[in-house]
Amino acid sequence: MKMKNKLKIAVPLLILSISFILFSFTNDTTKNYTEITSVSIETLDIPENIKAILDTKCMGCHSDETKPGKSKSKMNFDKLTNGEYSTGKVISKLDKITKMLSKDKMPPQKFLDKYPDKKLTDEESKLLSDWASQTSSMMKGE
């Protein structure tokens, strides 16, 4: 194996290991979402409380089970969690989740006009945003 290939594997694993160690020393009990203790480069594990929100409010448009379209092509939670995306792309998608939620752009109003029960509560939006932000930061080694 060439040195360049070894570095492609070793550097992200080292960053992830250091991030995990640093993260495990923080203990903020004021957060009301499930603490993330590790992130795999191959797959992204989603805590049950976050998964429940995604399943009821997001997966109808953003999964492999939905018809092809703009929403599925921009964010597909199945691809996010099954290892199809590179680590950089996962980080980018998580950052996009945080950005879209902070601007209150998801779900879009046009969709909510038709399906008002899919509106995220303030608590759900905060939980998703905090999870995405924390996971992204951890993957970046911050």
N, CA, C and O atoms as a GROMACS GRO file, in nm:
protein
  568
    1MET      N    1   0.085  -0.118   0.000
    1MET     CA    2   0.000   0.000   0.000
    1MET      C    3   0.089   0.124   0.000
    1MET      O    4   0.183   0.134   0.079
    2LYS      N    5   0.060   0.218  -0.087
    2LYS     CA    6   0.140   0.339  -0.096
    2LYS      C    7   0.118   0.427   0.025
    2LYS      O    8   0.012   0.424   0.088
    3MET      N    9   0.219   0.507   0.056
    3MET     CA   10   0.213   0.596   0.172
    3MET      C   11   0.094   0.692   0.162
    3MET      O   12   0.029   0.718   0.263
    4LYS      N   13   0.065   0.743   0.044
    4LYS     CA   14  -0.045   0.836   0.025
    4LYS      C   15  -0.178   0.770   0.062
    4LYS      O   16  -0.263   0.833   0.125
    5ASN      N   17  -0.196   0.645   0.022
    5ASN     CA   18  -0.319   0.572   0.055
    5ASN      C   19  -0.329   0.546   0.204
    5ASN      O   20  -0.438   0.554   0.261
    6LYS      N   21  -0.216   0.516   0.267
    6LYS     CA   22  -0.216   0.493   0.412
    6LYS      C   23  -0.257   0.620   0.485
    6LYS      O   24  -0.330   0.615   0.584
    7LEU      N   25  -0.208   0.735   0.437
    7LEU     CA   26  -0.243   0.863   0.500
    7LEU      C   27  -0.390   0.895   0.483
    7LEU      O   28  -0.452   0.952   0.573
    8LYS      N   29  -0.448   0.860   0.367
    8LYS     CA   30  -0.591   0.883   0.344
    8LYS      C   31  -0.676   0.810   0.447
    8LYS      O   32  -0.784   0.855   0.483
    9ILE      N   33  -0.628   0.698   0.493
    9ILE     CA   34  -0.700   0.619   0.593
    9ILE      C   35  -0.663   0.663   0.734
    9ILE      O   36  -0.751   0.678   0.819
   10ALA      N   37  -0.537   0.684   0.759
   10ALA     CA   38  -0.489   0.712   0.895
   10ALA      C   39  -0.531   0.849   0.946
   10ALA      O   40  -0.569   0.862   1.063
   11VAL      N   41  -0.524   0.951   0.864
   11VAL     CA   42  -0.554   1.087   0.910
   11VAL      C   43  -0.699   1.100   0.958
   11VAL      O   44  -0.721   1.149   1.068
   12PRO      N   45  -0.800   1.058   0.879
   12PRO     CA   46  -0.937   1.070   0.929
   12PRO      C   47  -0.961   0.986   1.055
   12PRO      O   48  -1.034   1.028   1.145
   13LEU      N   49  -0.900   0.869   1.062
   13LEU     CA   50  -0.917   0.786   1.182
   13LEU      C   51  -0.853   0.851   1.303
   13LEU      O   52  -0.908   0.845   1.413
   14LEU      N   53  -0.738   0.914   1.284
   14LEU     CA   54  -0.672   0.985   1.394
   14LEU      C   55  -0.757   1.103   1.441
   14LEU      O   56  -0.774   1.123   1.561
   15ILE      N   57  -0.809   1.179   1.348
   15ILE     CA   58  -0.895   1.293   1.381
   15ILE      C   59  -1.019   1.246   1.456
   15ILE      O   60  -1.059   1.305   1.556
   16LEU      N   61  -1.080   1.140   1.406
   16LEU     CA   62  -1.199   1.086   1.470
   16LEU      C   63  -1.169   1.036   1.610
   16LEU      O   64  -1.248   1.058   1.702
   17SER      N   65  -1.056   0.970   1.628
   17SER     CA   66  -1.017   0.918   1.760
   17SER      C   67  -0.993   1.032   1.859
   17SER      O   68  -1.039   1.027   1.973
   18ILE      N   69  -0.921   1.134   1.815
   18ILE     CA   70  -0.894   1.249   1.902
   18ILE      C   71  -1.025   1.319   1.936
   18ILE      O   72  -1.047   1.358   2.051
   19SER      N   73  -1.111   1.335   1.837
   19SER     CA   74  -1.241   1.399   1.861
   19SER      C   75  -1.322   1.322   1.964
   19SER      O   76  -1.382   1.380   2.055
   20PHE      N   77  -1.323   1.192   1.949
   20PHE     CA   78  -1.397   1.109   2.043
   20PHE      C   79  -1.343   1.125   2.184
   20PHE      O   80  -1.420   1.139   2.279
   21ILE      N   81  -1.212   1.124   2.199
   21ILE     CA   82  -1.151   1.138   2.331
   21ILE      C   83  -1.185   1.275   2.390
   21ILE      O   84  -1.225   1.284   2.506
   22LEU      N   85  -1.169   1.380   2.312
   22LEU     CA   86  -1.200   1.514   2.362
   22LEU      C   87  -1.348   1.528   2.395
   22LEU      O   88  -1.385   1.586   2.497
   23PHE      N   89  -1.432   1.475   2.309
   23PHE     CA   90  -1.576   1.484   2.332
   23PHE      C   91  -1.619   1.408   2.456
   23PHE      O   92  -1.710   1.452   2.527
   24SER      N   93  -1.556   1.296   2.483
   24SER     CA   94  -1.596   1.216   2.598
   24SER      C   95  -1.562   1.284   2.731
   24SER      O   96  -1.614   1.244   2.835
   25PHE      N   97  -1.476   1.386   2.729
   25PHE     CA   98  -1.444   1.459   2.852
   25PHE      C   99  -1.539   1.576   2.877
   25PHE      O  100  -1.536   1.637   2.984
   26THR      N  101  -1.624   1.606   2.779
   26THR     CA  102  -1.722   1.712   2.800
   26THR      C  103  -1.850   1.649   2.850
   26THR      O  104  -1.890   1.542   2.805
   27ASN      N  105  -1.914   1.716   2.944
   27ASN     CA  106  -2.038   1.662   2.999
   27ASN      C  107  -2.133   1.777   3.027
   27ASN      O  108  -2.141   1.827   3.139
   28ASP      N  109  -2.203   1.817   2.924
   28ASP     CA  110  -2.300   1.925   2.938
   28ASP      C  111  -2.437   1.864   2.962
   28ASP      O  112  -2.501   1.815   2.869
   29THR      N  113  -2.482   1.867   3.084
   29THR     CA  114  -2.610   1.805   3.119
   29THR      C  115  -2.728   1.894   3.085
   29THR      O  116  -2.843   1.853   3.105
   30THR      N  117  -2.704   2.014   3.033
   30THR     CA  118  -2.815   2.103   2.999
   30THR      C  119  -2.874   2.069   2.863
   30THR      O  120  -2.983   2.117   2.830
   31LYS      N  121  -2.807   1.988   2.783
   31LYS     CA  122  -2.857   1.954   2.651
   31LYS      C  123  -2.967   1.848   2.666
   31LYS      O  124  -2.954   1.755   2.745
   32ASN      N  125  -3.074   1.865   2.589
   32ASN     CA  126  -3.186   1.772   2.600
   32ASN      C  127  -3.197   1.679   2.479
   32ASN      O  128  -3.307   1.639   2.442
   33TYR      N  129  -3.087   1.646   2.419
   33TYR     CA  130  -3.086   1.550   2.310
   33TYR      C  131  -2.988   1.439   2.344
   33TYR      O  132  -2.907   1.453   2.436
   34THR      N  133  -2.995   1.331   2.271
   34THR     CA  134  -2.909   1.217   2.298
   34THR      C  135  -2.764   1.252   2.267
   34THR      O  136  -2.734   1.297   2.157
   35GLU      N  137  -2.676   1.231   2.362
   35GLU     CA  138  -2.534   1.256   2.340
   35GLU      C  139  -2.480   1.158   2.237
   35GLU      O  140  -2.512   1.039   2.240
   36ILE      N  141  -2.398   1.207   2.148
   36ILE     CA  142  -2.335   1.123   2.047
   36ILE      C  143  -2.197   1.088   2.099
   36ILE      O  144  -2.117   1.177   2.128
   37THR      N  145  -2.170   0.959   2.110
   37THR     CA  146  -2.042   0.918   2.166
   37THR      C  147  -1.942   0.874   2.061
   37THR      O  148  -1.823   0.864   2.089
   38SER      N  149  -1.989   0.847   1.940
   38SER     CA  150  -1.895   0.812   1.834
   38SER      C  151  -1.960   0.834   1.699
   38SER      O  152  -2.083   0.832   1.686
   39VAL      N  153  -1.878   0.854   1.599
   39VAL     CA  154  -1.925   0.868   1.462
   39VAL      C  155  -1.834   0.783   1.376
   39VAL      O  156  -1.712   0.801   1.376
   40SER      N  157  -1.893   0.693   1.303
   40SER     CA  158  -1.817   0.608   1.213
   40SER      C  159  -1.807   0.676   1.078
   40SER      O  160  -1.902   0.740   1.032
   41ILE      N  161  -1.693   0.663   1.015
   41ILE     CA  162  -1.676   0.721   0.883
   41ILE      C  163  -1.761   0.645   0.782
   41ILE      O  164  -1.811   0.704   0.686
   42GLU      N  165  -1.778   0.514   0.802
   42GLU     CA  166  -1.856   0.434   0.708
   42GLU      C  167  -2.006   0.459   0.722
   42GLU      O  168  -2.077   0.467   0.622
   43THR      N  169  -2.055   0.471   0.844
   43THR     CA  170  -2.197   0.491   0.865
   43THR      C  171  -2.219   0.595   0.972
   43THR      O  172  -2.135   0.616   1.060
   44LEU      N  173  -2.330   0.660   0.964
   44LEU     CA  174  -2.366   0.761   1.061
   44LEU      C  175  -2.480   0.706   1.144
   44LEU      O  176  -2.589   0.681   1.091
   45ASP      N  177  -2.457   0.687   1.272
   45ASP     CA  178  -2.562   0.638   1.360
   45ASP      C  179  -2.644   0.756   1.409
   45ASP      O  180  -2.591   0.857   1.454
   46ILE      N  181  -2.775   0.741   1.399
   46ILE     CA  182  -2.865   0.848   1.440
   46ILE      C  183  -2.934   0.806   1.569
   46ILE      O  184  -2.993   0.698   1.574
   47PRO      N  185  -2.927   0.888   1.674
   47PRO     CA  186  -2.995   0.855   1.800
   47PRO      C  187  -3.145   0.834   1.777
   47PRO      O  188  -3.203   0.893   1.686
   48GLU      N  189  -3.206   0.753   1.858
   48GLU     CA  190  -3.348   0.717   1.842
   48GLU      C  191  -3.440   0.838   1.843
   48GLU      O  192  -3.534   0.844   1.763
   49ASN      N  193  -3.416   0.936   1.932
   49ASN     CA  194  -3.506   1.052   1.936
   49ASN      C  195  -3.497   1.135   1.808
   49ASN      O  196  -3.596   1.194   1.764
   50ILE      N  197  -3.379   1.141   1.749
   50ILE     CA  198  -3.361   1.212   1.622
   50ILE      C  199  -3.423   1.133   1.508
   50ILE      O  200  -3.491   1.188   1.422
   51LYS      N  201  -3.399   1.002   1.509
   51LYS     CA  202  -3.456   0.914   1.407
   51LYS      C  203  -3.609   0.923   1.405
   51LYS      O  204  -3.670   0.922   1.298
   52ALA      N  205  -3.670   0.931   1.522
   52ALA     CA  206  -3.816   0.940   1.530
   52ALA      C  207  -3.867   1.066   1.460
   52ALA      O  208  -3.968   1.062   1.390
   53ILE      N  209  -3.797   1.177   1.480
   53ILE     CA  210  -3.837   1.302   1.413
   53ILE      C  211  -3.818   1.289   1.262
   53ILE      O  212  -3.906   1.325   1.185
   54LEU      N  213  -3.702   1.238   1.221
   54LEU     CA  214  -3.676   1.222   1.078
   54LEU      C  215  -3.780   1.131   1.014
   54LEU      O  216  -3.829   1.160   0.905
   55ASP      N  217  -3.813   1.020   1.081
   55ASP     CA  218  -3.909   0.925   1.026
   55ASP      C  219  -4.047   0.988   1.005
   55ASP      O  220  -4.112   0.963   0.904
   56THR      N  221  -4.092   1.070   1.100
   56THR     CA  222  -4.227   1.125   1.090
   56THR      C  223  -4.234   1.256   1.010
   56THR      O  224  -4.338   1.287   0.953
   57LYS      N  225  -4.124   1.331   1.004
   57LYS     CA  226  -4.132   1.463   0.942
   57LYS      C  227  -4.048   1.479   0.815
   57LYS      O  228  -4.075   1.569   0.735
   58CYS      N  229  -3.948   1.395   0.794
   58CYS     CA  230  -3.852   1.422   0.686
   58CYS      C  231  -3.842   1.312   0.580
   58CYS      O  232  -3.825   1.340   0.461
   59MET      N  233  -3.853   1.186   0.624
   59MET     CA  234  -3.824   1.075   0.533
   59MET      C  235  -3.924   1.063   0.417
   59MET      O  236  -3.894   1.000   0.316
   60GLY      N  237  -4.041   1.123   0.432
   60GLY     CA  238  -4.139   1.119   0.324
   60GLY      C  239  -4.087   1.182   0.195
   60GLY      O  240  -4.131   1.145   0.086
   61CYS      N  241  -3.995   1.275   0.207
   61CYS     CA  242  -3.938   1.342   0.089
   61CYS      C  243  -3.789   1.312   0.071
   61CYS      O  244  -3.737   1.324  -0.040
   62HIS      N  245  -3.721   1.274   0.179
   62HIS     CA  246  -3.575   1.265   0.176
   62HIS      C  247  -3.524   1.125   0.205
   62HIS      O  248  -3.443   1.106   0.296
   63SER      N  249  -3.571   1.025   0.127
   63SER     CA  250  -3.523   0.888   0.147
   63SER      C  251  -3.523   0.813   0.014
   63SER      O  252  -3.570   0.864  -0.087
   64ASP      N  253  -3.469   0.692   0.016
   64ASP     CA  254  -3.468   0.608  -0.105
   64ASP      C  255  -3.609   0.567  -0.146
   64ASP      O  256  -3.633   0.533  -0.262
   65GLU      N  257  -3.701   0.569  -0.051
   65GLU     CA  258  -3.838   0.524  -0.078
   65GLU      C  259  -3.923   0.627  -0.152
   65GLU      O  260  -4.031   0.594  -0.200
   66THR      N  261  -3.876   0.750  -0.163
   66THR     CA  262  -3.954   0.854  -0.228
   66THR      C  263  -3.923   0.862  -0.377
   66THR      O  264  -3.819   0.815  -0.423
   67LYS      N  265  -4.015   0.921  -0.450
   67LYS     CA  266  -3.994   0.936  -0.594
   67LYS      C  267  -3.877   1.031  -0.618
   67LYS      O  268  -3.851   1.119  -0.537
   68PRO      N  269  -3.808   1.013  -0.729
   68PRO     CA  270  -3.696   1.103  -0.760
   68PRO      C  271  -3.744   1.247  -0.768
   68PRO      O  272  -3.853   1.275  -0.818
   69GLY      N  273  -3.664   1.335  -0.718
   69GLY     CA  274  -3.699   1.477  -0.722
   69GLY      C  275  -3.592   1.560  -0.656
   69GLY      O  276  -3.491   1.510  -0.608
   70LYS      N  277  -3.618   1.690  -0.654
   70LYS     CA  278  -3.523   1.787  -0.601
   70LYS      C  279  -3.492   1.761  -0.453
   70LYS      O  280  -3.375   1.764  -0.413
   71SER      N  281  -3.596   1.735  -0.373
   71SER     CA  282  -3.574   1.716  -0.229
   71SER      C  283  -3.488   1.592  -0.202
   71SER      O  284  -3.399   1.595  -0.117
   72LYS      N  285  -3.515   1.485  -0.273
   72LYS     CA  286  -3.439   1.361  -0.255
   72LYS      C  287  -3.295   1.378  -0.304
   72LYS      O  288  -3.202   1.324  -0.243
   73SER      N  289  -3.276   1.451  -0.413
   73SER     CA  290  -3.141   1.467  -0.466
   73SER      C  291  -3.056   1.559  -0.378
   73SER      O  292  -2.934   1.542  -0.371
   74LYS      N  293  -3.119   1.655  -0.311
   74LYS     CA  294  -3.044   1.746  -0.226
   74LYS      C  295  -3.011   1.685  -0.091
   74LYS      O  296  -2.905   1.712  -0.035
   75MET      N  297  -3.102   1.604  -0.036
   75MET     CA  298  -3.079   1.540   0.093
   75MET      C  299  -3.148   1.405   0.094
   75MET      O  300  -3.271   1.396   0.083
   76ASN      N  301  -3.070   1.300   0.106
   76ASN     CA  302  -3.124   1.165   0.116
   76ASN      C  303  -3.068   1.104   0.244
   76ASN      O  304  -2.950   1.068   0.251
   77PHE      N  305  -3.154   1.091   0.346
   77PHE     CA  306  -3.108   1.042   0.475
   77PHE      C  307  -3.061   0.897   0.468
   77PHE      O  308  -2.978   0.855   0.549
   78ASP      N  309  -3.113   0.818   0.373
   78ASP     CA  310  -3.064   0.681   0.358
   78ASP      C  311  -2.918   0.681   0.316
   78ASP      O  312  -2.837   0.606   0.370
   79LYS      N  313  -2.884   0.765   0.219
   79LYS     CA  314  -2.744   0.775   0.175
   79LYS      C  315  -2.656   0.835   0.284
   79LYS      O  316  -2.538   0.800   0.296
   80LEU      N  317  -2.712   0.924   0.362
   80LEU     CA  318  -2.636   0.987   0.470
   80LEU      C  319  -2.593   0.884   0.574
   80LEU      O  320  -2.486   0.896   0.634
   81THR      N  321  -2.676   0.783   0.594
   81THR     CA  322  -2.649   0.686   0.701
   81THR      C  323  -2.592   0.553   0.654
   81THR      O  324  -2.548   0.473   0.737
   82ASN      N  325  -2.590   0.526   0.525
   82ASN     CA  326  -2.546   0.393   0.482
   82ASN      C  327  -2.404   0.388   0.426
   82ASN      O  328  -2.362   0.285   0.374
   83GLY      N  329  -2.331   0.496   0.437
   83GLY     CA  330  -2.192   0.495   0.392
   83GLY      C  331  -2.172   0.532   0.247
   83GLY      O  332  -2.060   0.526   0.197
   84GLU      N  333  -2.279   0.571   0.176
   84GLU     CA  334  -2.265   0.609   0.035
   84GLU      C  335  -2.193   0.742   0.018
   84GLU      O  336  -2.126   0.764  -0.083
   85TYR      N  337  -2.205   0.831   0.116
   85TYR     CA  338  -2.141   0.962   0.109
   85TYR      C  339  -2.004   0.956   0.174
   85TYR      O  340  -1.983   0.884   0.272
   86SER      N  341  -1.910   1.034   0.120
   86SER     CA  342  -1.780   1.048   0.182
   86SER      C  343  -1.796   1.126   0.312
   86SER      O  344  -1.900   1.188   0.336
   87THR      N  345  -1.695   1.121   0.396
   87THR     CA  346  -1.700   1.194   0.523
   87THR      C  347  -1.723   1.342   0.498
   87THR      O  348  -1.803   1.405   0.567
   88GLY      N  349  -1.654   1.399   0.400
   88GLY     CA  350  -1.672   1.540   0.368
   88GLY      C  351  -1.814   1.573   0.325
   88GLY      O  352  -1.867   1.677   0.362
   89LYS      N  353  -1.874   1.484   0.248
   89LYS     CA  354  -2.011   1.508   0.203
   89LYS      C  355  -2.109   1.495   0.319
   89LYS      O  356  -2.206   1.570   0.326
   90VAL      N  357  -2.085   1.400   0.411
   90VAL     CA  358  -2.170   1.388   0.529
   90VAL      C  359  -2.164   1.516   0.611
   90VAL      O  360  -2.267   1.568   0.653
   91ILE      N  361  -2.044   1.567   0.632
   91ILE     CA  362  -2.026   1.692   0.707
   91ILE      C  363  -2.100   1.805   0.637
   91ILE      O  364  -2.170   1.883   0.702
   92SER      N  365  -2.086   1.814   0.507
   92SER     CA  366  -2.155   1.918   0.430
   92SER      C  367  -2.306   1.907   0.445
   92SER      O  368  -2.375   2.008   0.463
   93LYS      N  369  -2.359   1.787   0.437
   93LYS     CA  370  -2.504   1.765   0.451
   93LYS      C  371  -2.551   1.802   0.592
   93LYS      O  372  -2.656   1.863   0.608
   94LEU      N  373  -2.474   1.764   0.694
   94LEU     CA  374  -2.511   1.798   0.832
   94LEU      C  375  -2.511   1.950   0.852
   94LEU      O  376  -2.600   2.005   0.917
   95ASP      N  377  -2.411   2.018   0.794
   95ASP     CA  378  -2.406   2.164   0.803
   95ASP      C  379  -2.526   2.226   0.731
   95ASP      O  380  -2.580   2.327   0.776
   96LYS      N  381  -2.566   2.167   0.621
   96LYS     CA  382  -2.682   2.216   0.545
   96LYS      C  383  -2.810   2.199   0.627
   96LYS      O  384  -2.898   2.285   0.623
   97ILE      N  385  -2.822   2.088   0.699
   97ILE     CA  386  -2.939   2.066   0.786
   97ILE      C  387  -2.947   2.180   0.888
   97ILE      O  388  -3.052   2.240   0.906
   98THR      N  389  -2.835   2.208   0.954
   98THR     CA  390  -2.831   2.314   1.054
   98THR      C  391  -2.871   2.448   0.992
   98THR      O  392  -2.949   2.523   1.050
   99LYS      N  393  -2.816   2.478   0.875
   99LYS     CA  394  -2.844   2.605   0.807
   99LYS      C  395  -2.991   2.617   0.769
   99LYS      O  396  -3.054   2.720   0.793
  100MET      N  397  -3.047   2.512   0.710
  100MET     CA  398  -3.186   2.516   0.665
  100MET      C  399  -3.281   2.530   0.784
  100MET      O  400  -3.380   2.603   0.777
  101LEU      N  401  -3.251   2.461   0.892
  101LEU     CA  402  -3.337   2.470   1.010
  101LEU      C  403  -3.327   2.607   1.076
  101LEU      O  404  -3.426   2.660   1.126
  102SER      N  405  -3.208   2.666   1.077
  102SER     CA  406  -3.192   2.798   1.138
  102SER      C  407  -3.268   2.905   1.060
  102SER      O  408  -3.310   3.006   1.116
  103LYS      N  409  -3.287   2.882   0.931
  103LYS     CA  410  -3.362   2.975   0.847
  103LYS      C  411  -3.510   2.937   0.838
  103LYS      O  412  -3.588   3.002   0.767
  104ASP      N  413  -3.548   2.832   0.910
  104ASP     CA  414  -3.686   2.783   0.912
  104ASP      C  415  -3.736   2.751   0.771
  104ASP      O  416  -3.850   2.783   0.734
  105LYS      N  417  -3.647   2.687   0.691
  105LYS     CA  418  -3.682   2.657   0.552
  105LYS      C  419  -3.726   2.512   0.531
  105LYS      O  420  -3.762   2.474   0.419
  106MET      N  421  -3.725   2.432   0.635
  106MET     CA  422  -3.767   2.293   0.623
  106MET      C  423  -3.872   2.262   0.728
  106MET      O  424  -3.859   2.304   0.843
  107PRO      N  425  -3.971   2.194   0.691
  107PRO     CA  426  -4.017   2.172   0.553
  107PRO      C  427  -4.061   2.304   0.489
  107PRO      O  428  -4.096   2.399   0.559
  108PRO      N  429  -4.057   2.309   0.356
  108PRO     CA  430  -4.094   2.434   0.288
  108PRO      C  431  -4.244   2.464   0.304
  108PRO      O  432  -4.325   2.373   0.320
  109GLN      N  433  -4.278   2.590   0.300
  109GLN     CA  434  -4.416   2.633   0.323
  109GLN      C  435  -4.512   2.570   0.222
  109GLN      O  436  -4.624   2.532   0.258
  110LYS      N  437  -4.470   2.559   0.098
  110LYS     CA  438  -4.556   2.499  -0.006
  110LYS      C  439  -4.597   2.357   0.034
  110LYS      O  440  -4.711   2.317   0.012
  111PHE      N  441  -4.504   2.283   0.091
  111PHE     CA  442  -4.532   2.147   0.138
  111PHE      C  443  -4.623   2.151   0.260
  111PHE      O  444  -4.718   2.073   0.271
  112LEU      N  445  -4.594   2.243   0.353
  112LEU     CA  446  -4.674   2.253   0.476
  112LEU      C  447  -4.818   2.295   0.448
  112LEU      O  448  -4.908   2.258   0.523
  113ASP      N  449  -4.839   2.372   0.343
  113ASP     CA  450  -4.975   2.410   0.307
  113ASP      C  451  -5.059   2.286   0.278
  113ASP      O  452  -5.179   2.283   0.306
  114LYS      N  453  -4.995   2.185   0.221
  114LYS     CA  454  -5.064   2.061   0.186
  114LYS      C  455  -5.064   1.961   0.302
  114LYS      O  456  -5.160   1.887   0.321
  115TYR      N  457  -4.955   1.960   0.381
  115TYR     CA  458  -4.938   1.864   0.491
  115TYR      C  459  -4.897   1.938   0.619
  115TYR      O  460  -4.781   1.930   0.659
  116PRO      N  461  -4.989   2.008   0.683
  116PRO     CA  462  -4.953   2.088   0.801
  116PRO      C  463  -4.903   2.003   0.919
  116PRO      O  464  -4.833   2.055   1.006
  117ASP      N  465  -4.939   1.876   0.923
  117ASP     CA  466  -4.893   1.789   1.033
  117ASP      C  467  -4.744   1.759   1.026
  117ASP      O  468  -4.688   1.705   1.121
  118LYS      N  469  -4.680   1.792   0.916
  118LYS     CA  470  -4.536   1.767   0.901
  118LYS      C  471  -4.450   1.884   0.951
  118LYS      O  472  -4.327   1.876   0.946
  119LYS      N  473  -4.513   1.989   0.999
  119LYS     CA  474  -4.438   2.104   1.051
  119LYS      C  475  -4.358   2.061   1.173
  119LYS      O  476  -4.409   1.992   1.262
  120LEU      N  477  -4.233   2.102   1.176
  120LEU     CA  478  -4.148   2.075   1.292
  120LEU      C  479  -4.184   2.168   1.406
  120LEU      O  480  -4.205   2.288   1.385
  121THR      N  481  -4.192   2.114   1.525
  121THR     CA  482  -4.210   2.201   1.641
  121THR      C  483  -4.077   2.270   1.667
  121THR      O  484  -3.973   2.229   1.614
  122ASP      N  485  -4.079   2.374   1.748
  122ASP     CA  486  -3.954   2.443   1.783
  122ASP      C  487  -3.857   2.346   1.850
  122ASP      O  488  -3.737   2.350   1.824
  123GLU      N  489  -3.910   2.259   1.935
  123GLU     CA  490  -3.825   2.161   2.005
  123GLU      C  491  -3.764   2.061   1.906
  123GLU      O  492  -3.645   2.030   1.915
  124GLU      N  493  -3.845   2.011   1.812
  124GLU     CA  494  -3.793   1.918   1.712
  124GLU      C  495  -3.686   1.983   1.626
  124GLU      O  496  -3.583   1.922   1.598
  125SER      N  497  -3.711   2.105   1.585
  125SER     CA  498  -3.614   2.177   1.504
  125SER      C  499  -3.483   2.196   1.580
  125SER      O  500  -3.375   2.176   1.523
  126LYS      N  501  -3.492   2.232   1.706
  126LYS     CA  502  -3.371   2.251   1.788
  126LYS      C  503  -3.297   2.119   1.806
  126LYS      O  504  -3.174   2.114   1.796
  127LEU      N  505  -3.370   2.012   1.833
  127LEU     CA  506  -3.306   1.881   1.850
  127LEU      C  507  -3.231   1.840   1.723
  127LEU      O  508  -3.115   1.799   1.730
  128LEU      N  509  -3.296   1.852   1.608
  128LEU     CA  510  -3.232   1.817   1.481
  128LEU      C  511  -3.110   1.905   1.454
  128LEU      O  512  -3.005   1.856   1.415
  129SER      N  513  -3.127   2.034   1.475
  129SER     CA  514  -3.018   2.128   1.450
  129SER      C  515  -2.899   2.100   1.543
  129SER      O  516  -2.784   2.098   1.498
  130ASP      N  517  -2.927   2.080   1.671
  130ASP     CA  518  -2.819   2.051   1.767
  130ASP      C  519  -2.748   1.922   1.732
  130ASP      O  520  -2.625   1.914   1.739
  131TRP      N  521  -2.824   1.820   1.695
  131TRP     CA  522  -2.765   1.691   1.658
  131TRP      C  523  -2.676   1.707   1.534
  131TRP      O  524  -2.562   1.660   1.533
  132ALA      N  525  -2.727   1.773   1.431
  132ALA     CA  526  -2.651   1.790   1.307
  132ALA      C  527  -2.524   1.872   1.332
  132ALA      O  528  -2.417   1.837   1.284
  133SER      N  529  -2.538   1.978   1.407
  133SER     CA  530  -2.424   2.065   1.437
  133SER      C  531  -2.318   1.992   1.519
  133SER      O  532  -2.199   1.999   1.489
  134GLN      N  533  -2.362   1.923   1.622
  134GLN     CA  534  -2.268   1.850   1.709
  134GLN      C  535  -2.198   1.739   1.632
  134GLN      O  536  -2.077   1.720   1.646
  135THR      N  537  -2.272   1.666   1.552
  135THR     CA  538  -2.213   1.555   1.476
  135THR      C  539  -2.114   1.608   1.373
  135THR      O  540  -2.006   1.551   1.356
  136SER      N  541  -2.150   1.715   1.305
  136SER     CA  542  -2.060   1.776   1.208
  136SER      C  543  -1.930   1.822   1.275
  136SER      O  544  -1.821   1.794   1.227
  137SER      N  545  -1.944   1.892   1.386
  137SER     CA  546  -1.826   1.941   1.458
  137SER      C  547  -1.736   1.826   1.502
  137SER      O  548  -1.614   1.835   1.493
  138MET      N  549  -1.798   1.720   1.548
  138MET     CA  550  -1.721   1.604   1.592
  138MET      C  551  -1.647   1.541   1.474
  138MET      O  552  -1.531   1.502   1.488
  139MET      N  553  -1.713   1.532   1.361
  139MET     CA  554  -1.649   1.473   1.243
  139MET      C  555  -1.537   1.562   1.189
  139MET      O  556  -1.441   1.512   1.130
  140LYS      N  557  -1.549   1.693   1.211
  140LYS     CA  558  -1.445   1.786   1.168
  140LYS      C  559  -1.328   1.788   1.266
  140LYS      O  560  -1.222   1.841   1.235
  141GLY      N  561  -1.349   1.730   1.383
  141GLY     CA  562  -1.243   1.729   1.483
  141GLY      C  563  -1.243   1.855   1.567
  141GLY      O  564  -1.140   1.888   1.627
  142GLU      N  565  -1.352   1.923   1.573
  142GLU     CA  566  -1.360   2.047   1.651
  142GLU      C  567  -1.394   2.018   1.796
  142GLU      O  568  -1.406   2.110   1.877
   0.00000   0.00000   0.00000
